[in-house]
Every structure is written in structure tokens, then in C-alpha cells.
Amino acid sequence: MKQSEYLRYDATALADLIRRGDVSSREVVDAAIERANQTSSILNAICHPQFSEAMSQVAAPDAPFSGVPMLLKDLTQEQAGQPCTFGSRALRNNIPARDSQFVQRAREGGLIFLGRTATPEFGLKAVTESALWGPSRNPWNTGLTPGGSSGGSGAAVAAGIVPLAGANDGGGSIRIPAAYNGLFGLKPSRGRISVGPQAGEAWTGASTDHVVTRTVRDSATMLDVLAGPASGDPFRIHRPEGSWLDLMQQSPGKLRIGVFTSSPYNTEVAPECIAAVEETARVLERLGHHVEYARPEFDGMALARCYLALYFGEVSALMDMAREQFGATDDDFELETRLLGMLGRSMPLPDYVRRRQQWNDFARALGAFFDRFDLYLCPTTGQLPARIGEMETPAHLKLAARLMLTLKAGKLVHKSGQVDQMALESLARTPFTQLANLTGTPAMSVPMHWTRDGLPVGVQFGAAHGGEDRLLQLAAQLEEVNPWFANYERLEGAF
């Protein structure tokens, strides 16, 4: 299979070609490996290639994606016998003994694993620039980040290495790379996809797994492959009758959509991100939907504090696990990670619990919004992609962080009010995605806009819990009237 031919198809079409015998799985995998080798030195998207294993892997027959190559994200998507580093030097010796539910179901779906994609340490940033793997780059402009934390996956899919790649989203990590790389990215509802058996809920329920793709139908079919509870999961949520692929092809009807473009944290929003939303709103009106300016009413600063408290708790626990199980030392963690860990260990437990309980306030506010509207529309990100290295902590702040760590000044930081400033600084570029994580509701980024310089800009839609069907139906409708697949042709000869 010629590479130029391989790049013209999404995962659904490749599976159909293999099923009909027009091409073999081995030929498709060879084309994917050729593309990976062609782009790897530029994009640095794949941190752990498994090319030889991929060529010998036998695909599950008669499965939806039988014989189609994919990449796994190097964060929680554990694969028996293969390293899963979480982007951290502290976990470079982490070799899981068993597959995660995500990997097991992807394998049962017929997918061939080509390797693992880079992520920032512990998935903590909206850029993919870890000390372990170095920076991953955006294929639309290699001087820019592909986002994070699923940045390696986003870059790989946009560049055509694979038609879909594993991703997970605890604060925007599916939707942000989708927006920055011109892809479709759906974050499912809490509980829709099992995170077992290693965990009951990822990031206290804020995070979920799925994929980034070039087409809506690939994401819908992958949801069919991945969705459903596993034995021991904490709860089960209603699954609609029929497949999401079939539901996707039905009309969404006339939807009531509330639109907002201002940041919940009162941070600056780029004109291109606002223009993308306004342009999409006009498309929606032409499609017959009711669109008006409206937003959920909640305390944005409280949301930022609650989200950062989640960081504190999860990071400190993960660092302790790395020390206990792998003998990690302070030098194995990046400076910012160590600072978050200290703040987690010094945060009073009642304060952490109170922040977790406050998630209910945001869920109730969003519920009241969905009493009036079917969906919301807003920017996916507040800014265009940062330059590689732009988000590196300045030298004077690194010095301050080291001083705080030396003095063990975590309690002082909590009392000083500096946490609010940290929250704003860490979330300023991506202020729109955390709401769906803390409320457990589904949301998607749709590549509806490109700037004059040729950069993609995603817009975000959110629905009530369990509303993936409505999101997919609208996405399919938008894809039909504003097809974006042809845009990827511009990247074909770029590497």
C-alpha cells in the first residue's frame, strides 16, 4: 500500500479495505511504520515504538477495526509487558503485568498497536514537553506545541501516522490536542469507559479515556469498542439502544445551544478562538438550530481552586507510589511536579475534601443550564498553541520553587493566597475544558476553523451526562456541511 493511498483513509475505511481483501493488514501496518519513520525525527510523537511487534500481531477477526494500526498513550493505557512511563523518569521501569481495560478492548476491536505516544510528566500540562522524552511538535507548525497531555497522540494522528490514537482527559487532554491539531476529540461521560482494573475512577472521576481521530465516525465506532463497565467498576451508566455509530447517523433535530466566549477565570481569549465560535454559531443557525448567548452560572475562581486541589492530591499520591514501588528519588521528578507534590502533602485534608465536595456546585449549575439548553458552545482553548519552550518555567520562578521545596514551605504557600495565582497561571491558556471534567459530563472539540496562517482552531460543545449521542449527531452534521478531512492533505508532503 502506497503511503499516499494510506493517508487518504480513516480507520473505518482502512478496516473496510482489509475486510474486502483489497489490501492486507500487513501492508497497512507497513505504510503506518513508513510514515512514522518519516516524521519521527521532526515530531517526536512516539516515545516507545513497537514496530516489530506490530508486524507480527494478529488482529481479532471480524472486529470493527480488524488490522488497523493505532498508538496508545503512555499514560494509564497499560499494556502487559510494555513500559508505561507516564512521561516521568520516576516510572521509566514501570512494566505492567496485565492489560488495562482500554487496551484489552482495543485489542478485541481488532486494532494493531504500533507503539506509545509521548505525554508530559503525569499528564500535568497542556504542552507535551517532558524531561524524559523532550518536546513533541505540532505538524501544522513544528515550532508550536501539539498541546497536552495527549500531545503525542494528536501530532501522530494529524500527521497521518495512524488514523486514531489513544488519549485521556482529566482537564482537557483529549480536547486541547484535538483543537491544536485539527482533529475530532470526544471526552465521554464519567463512567462510560472503564479505567480498570488498576483503578476504579481515574483522577477521582475527573479523567476518562478515549481517542483522537480525523473523522467523527471513527470516534463513534471506537466508543462502541471501548464503552461499558467491567467487573468491579464503581457504577454503571445507561447505554443507548443500538450503536453510537448508528446513532451518529441520525439527525439531532433542532437543538437549543447556549454560546459563550468569555473565560470562566476572566483570562484573555484570543480573537481567533472567539471568531471560531462565532463562525460556528452562524453555521448552526443555518442548520436550523436555536442559538443564543448564555453560559452556566458558577464561580470560575472556585472551579480553578478545586481543579488545582485535584492536582495537588493526585500528584502527591502518584509520587509516593513511584517512590514505594520503583525507588524513585526527588531527582527523578521534574521541578514543577515536586512543587505540586509538596503542596498536596501540605494541604489540610478537610480542605481537600471540601474542594472535592464543591464539585457538586458546578454540576448543579450545569444541570440548571441544561434545563434550558441541549448543548453549550464555547472555545476549546483560550489561546492558540504556545511556542515550543514558551511554557518553560522562568529561571527566577524555578529558583523560588527550589527555595520553597528546601524550606518545605507548603503550608505557607496555602495560607499566602499564592495558590490562586498558580491556578490562573496554569489554566489561563486553556480555561474552558475543566468544567466537563469536574462535572463528569461529555464534551467534544470539533475542528471548525483555520486561521489565515493555516493553524486549526477547535470549538467545544458540551452536553449533559450521558449525552454522547447528541454530541456525535451534531458533530456528524457539522462534518457534512464543513468537511475538514481534506485539510490533512496539506500535511502529506510536509515531512
C-alpha positions as CSV (number, residue, x, y, z in Angstrom):
1,M,0.0,0.0,0.0
2,K,1.5,3.3,-1.0
3,Q,1.8,5.9,1.7
4,S,-0.1,8.5,-0.4
5,E,-3.0,6.0,-0.5
6,Y,-2.8,5.2,3.2
7,L,-3.1,8.8,4.1
8,R,-6.4,9.2,2.2
9,Y,-8.3,6.8,4.5
10,D,-9.7,7.0,8.1
11,A,-9.7,3.9,10.3
12,T,-13.2,2.9,9.2
13,A,-12.2,2.9,5.5
14,L,-9.0,1.1,6.1
15,A,-10.8,-1.7,8.0
16,D,-13.2,-2.0,5.1
17,L,-10.4,-2.3,2.6
18,I,-8.8,-5.0,4.8
19,R,-12.2,-6.8,5.2
20,R,-12.8,-6.9,1.5
21,G,-9.3,-8.2,0.8
22,D,-8.3,-5.1,-1.3
23,V,-5.2,-4.7,1.0
24,S,-3.7,-6.8,3.8
25,S,-3.3,-5.6,7.4
26,R,0.5,-6.1,7.0
27,E,0.5,-3.7,4.1
28,V,-1.4,-1.1,6.1
29,V,0.9,-1.5,9.1
30,D,3.9,-1.2,6.8
31,A,2.6,2.1,5.5
32,A,2.0,3.4,9.0
33,I,5.5,2.4,10.1
34,E,6.9,4.2,7.0
35,R,5.0,7.3,7.9
36,A,6.2,7.1,11.5
37,N,9.8,6.8,10.4
38,Q,9.4,9.7,8.0
39,T,8.0,12.0,10.7
40,S,9.6,10.8,13.9
41,S,12.7,12.9,13.9
42,I,10.6,16.0,13.4
43,L,7.5,15.5,15.5
44,N,8.9,13.3,18.3
45,A,5.3,11.9,18.8
46,I,6.2,8.3,19.5
47,C,8.1,7.6,22.7
48,H,8.1,3.8,22.6
49,P,7.9,2.2,19.1
50,Q,6.6,-1.3,18.9
51,F,7.1,-1.8,15.1
52,S,8.4,-5.3,15.1
53,E,5.7,-6.5,17.5
54,A,3.1,-4.7,15.3
55,M,4.2,-6.6,12.2
56,S,3.6,-9.9,14.0
57,Q,0.5,-9.0,16.0
58,V,-2.6,-11.0,14.8
59,A,-5.7,-8.9,14.7
60,A,-9.0,-10.1,16.1
61,P,-11.0,-11.3,13.0
62,D,-14.4,-9.8,12.2
63,A,-13.8,-6.9,14.6
64,P,-14.7,-3.3,13.7
65,F,-11.1,-2.2,13.2
66,S,-9.5,-5.5,12.4
67,G,-6.0,-5.0,11.2
68,V,-5.9,-1.2,11.6
69,P,-2.9,0.4,13.3
70,M,-3.2,2.7,16.4
71,L,-1.0,4.2,19.0
72,L,-1.5,4.1,22.8
73,K,-0.9,7.0,25.1
74,D,1.9,6.5,27.5
75,L,-0.3,7.3,30.5
76,T,-2.6,4.7,32.2
77,Q,-3.3,2.8,28.9
78,E,-1.2,-0.1,30.3
79,Q,-0.1,-2.9,28.1
80,A,1.2,-6.1,29.6
81,G,5.0,-6.4,29.2
82,Q,5.5,-3.0,27.8
83,P,6.7,0.1,29.6
84,C,4.2,2.8,30.7
85,T,6.2,5.7,32.0
86,F,3.5,8.4,32.4
87,G,6.1,10.7,30.8
88,S,8.3,10.5,34.0
89,R,11.8,9.4,34.7
90,A,10.4,8.1,38.0
91,L,8.3,5.5,36.2
92,R,10.7,4.5,33.4
93,N,10.9,1.0,34.9
94,N,7.1,0.6,35.1
95,I,6.3,-2.6,33.2
96,P,2.6,-3.6,33.8
97,A,1.8,-7.2,34.3
98,R,-1.6,-7.0,32.6
99,D,-3.5,-5.0,30.1
100,S,-5.8,-2.2,31.1
101,Q,-9.5,-2.5,30.1
102,F,-8.8,0.2,27.4
103,V,-6.0,-1.9,25.8
104,Q,-7.9,-5.2,26.2
105,R,-11.0,-3.8,24.4
106,A,-8.9,-2.0,21.7
107,R,-7.3,-5.3,21.0
108,E,-10.6,-7.1,20.9
109,G,-11.7,-4.3,18.4
110,G,-9.0,-5.6,16.0
111,L,-6.5,-2.7,16.4
112,I,-2.8,-3.3,16.0
113,F,-0.6,-1.4,18.5
114,L,2.2,0.5,16.8
115,G,3.7,1.9,20.0
116,R,3.1,4.5,22.6
117,T,2.8,8.3,22.3
118,A,4.6,11.0,24.4
119,T,2.9,12.8,27.2
120,P,4.1,15.5,29.7
121,E,5.1,14.1,33.2
122,F,2.0,12.6,34.8
123,G,-0.1,14.3,32.1
124,L,0.1,17.6,34.0
125,K,0.5,20.1,31.3
126,A,-1.3,21.4,28.2
127,V,2.1,21.1,26.4
128,T,3.9,17.8,25.7
129,E,7.5,18.6,26.7
130,S,8.8,16.2,29.3
131,A,12.3,15.9,30.7
132,L,12.2,12.2,29.8
133,W,11.1,12.4,26.1
134,G,11.7,16.0,25.1
135,P,9.2,18.2,23.2
136,S,6.6,16.8,20.8
137,R,5.8,19.2,17.9
138,N,2.7,20.3,16.1
139,P,2.6,19.1,12.4
140,W,0.9,22.2,11.3
141,N,3.8,24.3,12.6
142,T,6.7,22.4,14.1
143,G,7.7,25.4,16.2
144,L,4.5,25.1,18.2
145,T,3.2,22.6,20.7
146,P,0.6,20.0,19.8
147,G,-0.9,20.6,23.2
148,G,-1.2,18.1,26.0
149,S,-1.4,15.9,27.7
150,S,-2.3,13.7,24.7
151,G,0.0,15.8,22.5
152,G,2.0,12.9,21.0
153,S,-1.3,11.3,20.0
154,G,-2.6,14.5,18.5
155,A,0.5,15.1,16.4
156,A,0.6,11.4,15.3
157,V,-3.0,11.4,14.0
158,A,-2.8,14.8,12.4
159,A,0.4,13.8,10.6
160,G,-1.2,10.6,9.3
161,I,1.0,8.1,11.2
162,V,-2.2,6.4,12.4
163,P,-5.9,7.2,11.9
164,L,-6.6,7.2,15.6
165,A,-4.6,7.2,18.8
166,G,-5.3,6.6,22.5
167,A,-5.9,9.7,24.6
168,N,-7.3,10.5,28.0
169,D,-8.7,13.7,29.5
170,G,-8.5,14.8,33.1
171,G,-8.7,18.6,32.4
172,G,-8.9,18.9,28.6
173,S,-6.2,16.4,27.4
174,I,-8.3,14.9,24.6
175,R,-9.9,18.2,23.6
176,I,-6.9,20.5,23.7
177,P,-4.7,18.4,21.4
178,A,-7.7,17.9,19.1
179,A,-8.1,21.7,18.9
180,Y,-4.4,22.3,18.3
181,N,-4.0,19.6,15.7
182,G,-7.2,20.0,13.7
183,L,-8.8,16.7,15.0
184,F,-12.1,15.5,16.4
185,G,-11.9,14.7,20.1
186,L,-14.7,13.4,22.3
187,K,-14.3,13.2,26.1
188,P,-17.0,10.7,27.2
189,S,-19.1,10.9,30.3
190,R,-17.8,9.8,33.7
191,G,-18.2,6.0,33.9
192,R,-18.8,5.5,30.2
193,I,-15.4,3.8,29.6
194,S,-13.9,1.6,32.3
195,V,-10.5,2.6,33.7
196,G,-10.0,-0.8,35.4
197,P,-8.6,-2.9,36.6
198,Q,-5.8,-0.7,38.1
199,A,-8.3,1.9,39.2
200,G,-12.0,2.4,39.9
201,E,-12.0,6.1,38.8
202,A,-9.2,8.0,37.3
203,W,-8.3,11.3,38.9
204,T,-11.2,10.9,41.4
205,G,-13.6,10.6,38.4
206,A,-12.3,13.7,36.6
207,S,-10.4,11.7,33.9
208,T,-11.6,9.3,31.2
209,D,-10.0,7.5,28.3
210,H,-11.0,7.7,24.6
211,V,-9.2,8.6,21.3
212,V,-8.4,11.5,19.0
213,T,-9.4,10.9,15.3
214,R,-9.7,12.5,11.9
215,T,-13.4,11.6,11.5
216,V,-16.5,11.6,13.7
217,R,-17.4,8.0,12.6
218,D,-14.0,6.7,13.9
219,S,-14.6,8.2,17.3
220,A,-18.2,6.8,17.4
221,T,-17.1,3.3,16.4
222,M,-14.3,3.5,19.0
223,L,-16.8,4.4,21.6
224,D,-18.7,1.3,20.6
225,V,-15.5,-0.7,21.1
226,L,-14.5,0.8,24.4
227,A,-17.7,1.6,26.3
228,G,-19.3,-0.4,29.0
229,P,-18.5,-1.3,32.6
230,A,-16.1,-4.0,33.8
231,S,-16.5,-6.2,36.9
232,G,-15.7,-4.2,40.0
233,D,-16.3,-0.8,38.4
234,P,-17.9,1.6,40.9
235,F,-21.1,2.3,38.8
236,R,-22.7,1.8,35.5
237,I,-24.4,4.4,33.3
238,H,-27.2,4.0,30.8
239,R,-26.2,3.0,27.3
240,P,-28.5,3.9,24.5
241,E,-30.1,1.2,22.4
242,G,-28.1,0.4,19.3
243,S,-24.6,1.5,18.5
244,W,-23.1,5.0,18.6
245,L,-22.1,4.6,15.0
246,D,-25.8,4.1,14.1
247,L,-27.0,6.9,16.4
248,M,-24.4,9.2,14.9
249,Q,-26.1,8.9,11.5
250,Q,-29.5,10.1,12.9
251,S,-30.5,13.8,12.8
252,P,-30.0,15.6,16.1
253,G,-33.2,17.6,15.5
254,K,-33.5,21.2,16.3
255,L,-31.1,21.9,19.2
256,R,-31.1,24.7,21.8
257,I,-27.5,25.8,22.1
258,G,-26.1,28.3,24.5
259,V,-23.0,30.1,23.4
260,F,-20.3,31.9,25.4
261,T,-16.8,33.1,24.6
262,S,-15.5,34.7,27.8
263,S,-13.1,32.8,30.1
264,P,-14.6,31.4,33.3
265,Y,-11.4,32.7,35.0
266,N,-11.6,36.2,33.4
267,T,-8.4,35.4,31.5
268,E,-7.7,36.7,27.9
269,V,-9.2,34.8,25.0
270,A,-7.6,35.1,21.6
271,P,-9.6,36.7,18.8
272,E,-9.1,33.6,16.6
273,C,-10.8,31.4,19.3
274,I,-13.7,33.8,19.5
275,A,-14.0,34.0,15.7
276,A,-14.1,30.2,15.5
277,V,-17.1,30.1,17.9
278,E,-19.0,32.9,16.2
279,E,-18.4,31.3,12.8
280,T,-19.7,28.0,14.1
281,A,-22.8,29.7,15.6
282,R,-23.7,31.1,12.2
283,V,-23.3,27.6,10.7
284,L,-25.6,26.2,13.4
285,E,-28.3,28.8,12.7
286,R,-28.2,28.0,9.0
287,L,-28.7,24.3,10.0
288,G,-31.9,25.4,11.9
289,H,-30.7,25.2,15.5
290,H,-31.6,27.8,18.1
291,V,-28.5,29.7,19.2
292,E,-28.3,32.4,21.8
293,Y,-25.6,33.8,24.1
294,A,-25.9,32.1,27.5
295,R,-23.5,30.4,29.9
296,P,-23.7,28.2,33.0
297,E,-23.6,30.4,36.2
298,F,-20.9,29.2,38.5
299,D,-17.9,30.7,40.4
300,G,-15.0,30.4,38.0
301,M,-12.3,31.0,40.5
302,A,-13.8,28.3,42.8
303,L,-13.6,25.9,39.8
304,A,-9.9,26.8,39.3
305,R,-9.1,26.2,43.0
306,C,-11.0,22.9,43.0
307,Y,-9.1,21.8,39.9
308,L,-5.7,22.7,41.3
309,A,-6.6,20.9,44.6
310,L,-7.2,17.8,42.5
311,Y,-3.7,18.2,41.0
312,F,-2.2,18.5,44.5
313,G,-3.8,15.3,45.8
314,E,-3.2,13.2,42.7
315,V,0.4,14.2,42.1
316,S,1.5,13.7,45.7
317,A,-0.1,10.2,45.7
318,L,1.5,9.3,42.4
319,M,4.9,10.5,43.6
320,D,4.5,8.3,46.7
321,M,3.7,5.3,44.6
322,A,6.7,5.9,42.4
323,R,9.0,6.1,45.4
324,E,7.5,3.0,47.1
325,Q,7.3,0.7,44.0
326,F,10.2,1.9,41.9
327,G,12.6,3.5,44.4
328,A,12.2,7.0,42.7
329,T,14.1,9.9,44.3
330,D,13.4,13.6,44.1
331,D,15.8,13.9,41.2
332,D,13.5,11.6,39.1
333,F,10.7,14.2,39.2
334,E,10.5,17.5,37.3
335,L,10.7,20.6,39.5
336,E,7.1,21.7,39.0
337,T,5.9,18.2,39.8
338,R,7.9,18.2,43.0
339,L,6.3,21.5,43.9
340,L,2.8,20.2,43.3
341,G,3.6,17.2,45.4
342,M,4.7,19.3,48.3
343,L,1.6,21.4,48.1
344,G,-0.5,18.2,48.0
345,R,1.2,16.8,51.1
346,S,0.8,20.1,53.0
347,M,-2.8,20.8,52.1
348,P,-5.1,20.0,55.1
349,L,-7.3,17.0,54.4
350,P,-10.5,18.8,55.4
351,D,-9.6,21.5,52.7
352,Y,-9.1,18.8,50.1
353,V,-12.4,17.1,51.0
354,R,-14.3,20.4,50.9
355,R,-12.9,21.2,47.4
356,R,-14.0,17.7,46.2
357,Q,-17.5,18.3,47.7
358,Q,-17.6,21.6,45.8
359,W,-17.7,19.7,42.5
360,N,-21.4,19.4,43.2
361,D,-21.9,23.1,42.9
362,F,-20.6,23.1,39.3
363,A,-22.7,20.0,38.5
364,R,-25.8,21.7,39.7
365,A,-25.1,24.9,37.9
366,L,-24.5,23.0,34.7
367,G,-27.7,21.0,35.3
368,A,-29.7,24.2,35.6
369,F,-28.2,25.3,32.3
370,F,-29.2,22.1,30.6
371,D,-32.8,22.6,31.8
372,R,-32.8,25.4,29.3
373,F,-30.4,24.2,26.6
374,D,-29.4,21.0,25.0
375,L,-25.7,21.9,24.5
376,Y,-23.2,24.7,25.1
377,L,-20.8,26.0,22.6
378,C,-17.6,27.8,23.5
379,P,-13.9,27.9,22.5
380,T,-12.0,24.7,23.2
381,T,-8.9,26.7,24.2
382,G,-8.3,30.3,25.2
383,Q,-5.2,30.8,23.1
384,L,-3.5,29.4,20.0
385,P,-0.7,26.8,20.6
386,A,2.3,28.0,22.5
387,R,5.8,28.0,21.0
388,I,8.0,25.1,22.0
389,G,9.6,26.1,25.2
390,E,7.4,29.1,25.8
391,M,5.7,27.4,28.8
392,E,9.0,26.6,30.4
393,T,9.1,28.0,34.0
394,P,11.3,31.1,34.0
395,A,14.6,30.9,35.9
396,H,13.6,33.2,38.7
397,L,10.4,31.2,39.4
398,K,12.5,28.0,39.3
399,L,14.7,29.5,42.0
400,A,11.7,30.4,44.1
401,A,10.3,26.9,43.7
402,R,13.5,25.3,44.8
403,L,13.6,27.6,47.8
404,M,10.1,26.6,48.8
405,L,10.9,23.0,48.5
406,T,14.1,23.4,50.6
407,L,12.1,25.3,53.3
408,K,9.2,22.9,53.0
409,A,7.0,26.0,52.7
410,G,3.8,24.2,51.5
411,K,1.6,25.4,54.4
412,L,2.9,29.0,54.0
413,V,2.0,28.9,50.3
414,H,-1.5,27.7,51.0
415,K,-2.0,30.5,53.6
416,S,-0.5,33.2,51.4
417,G,-3.0,33.1,48.6
418,Q,-0.4,32.2,46.0
419,V,-2.4,29.1,45.1
420,D,-5.0,31.3,43.4
421,Q,-2.2,32.9,41.2
422,M,-0.9,29.4,40.4
423,A,-4.3,28.3,39.3
424,L,-4.8,31.2,37.0
425,E,-1.3,30.9,35.5
426,S,-1.6,27.2,34.9
427,L,-5.1,27.4,33.4
428,A,-5.0,30.7,31.5
429,R,-4.4,29.3,28.1
430,T,-7.0,26.5,28.4
431,P,-9.8,27.8,30.7
432,F,-12.8,26.2,29.0
433,T,-12.2,22.4,29.5
434,Q,-12.1,21.7,33.2
435,L,-15.8,22.2,33.8
436,A,-16.7,19.0,31.9
437,N,-14.1,17.1,34.0
438,L,-15.3,18.1,37.4
439,T,-18.9,17.6,36.4
440,G,-18.3,14.3,34.6
441,T,-20.2,15.5,31.5
442,P,-19.3,14.7,27.9
443,A,-17.7,17.3,25.7
444,M,-16.0,17.4,22.3
445,S,-13.7,19.6,20.3
446,V,-14.6,20.0,16.6
447,P,-12.1,21.4,14.0
448,M,-14.4,24.0,12.6
449,H,-11.9,26.8,11.8
450,W,-8.4,27.5,10.4
451,T,-6.5,30.8,10.8
452,R,-5.1,32.8,7.9
453,D,-1.7,31.2,8.8
454,G,-3.2,27.7,8.4
455,L,-3.5,26.8,12.1
456,P,-6.5,24.8,13.2
457,V,-8.8,26.2,15.9
458,G,-11.3,23.9,17.6
459,V,-14.6,24.7,19.1
460,Q,-16.1,22.9,22.1
461,F,-19.6,21.5,22.6
462,G,-20.8,20.1,25.9
463,A,-23.8,18.0,26.8
464,A,-25.5,16.7,30.0
465,H,-24.2,13.5,31.5
466,G,-24.8,10.5,29.1
467,G,-25.3,12.8,26.1
468,E,-22.6,11.4,23.8
469,D,-25.3,10.5,21.2
470,R,-26.4,14.1,20.7
471,L,-22.8,15.4,20.5
472,L,-21.9,12.8,17.9
473,Q,-25.0,13.6,15.9
474,L,-24.3,17.3,15.8
475,A,-20.6,16.6,15.0
476,A,-21.6,14.4,12.1
477,Q,-23.9,17.1,10.8
478,L,-21.1,19.7,11.1
479,E,-18.6,17.4,9.4
480,E,-21.0,17.0,6.5
481,V,-21.6,20.7,5.9
482,N,-18.0,21.7,6.7
483,P,-15.8,18.7,5.9
484,W,-12.3,19.0,7.4
485,F,-10.7,15.8,6.2
486,A,-9.3,17.4,3.0
487,N,-7.2,19.8,5.2
488,Y,-4.9,17.0,6.1
489,E,-3.7,16.7,2.5
490,R,-1.6,19.8,3.2
491,L,0.5,17.8,5.7
492,E,1.1,14.9,3.3
493,G,4.2,16.4,1.8
494,A,5.3,18.4,4.8
495,F,7.7,15.8,6.1
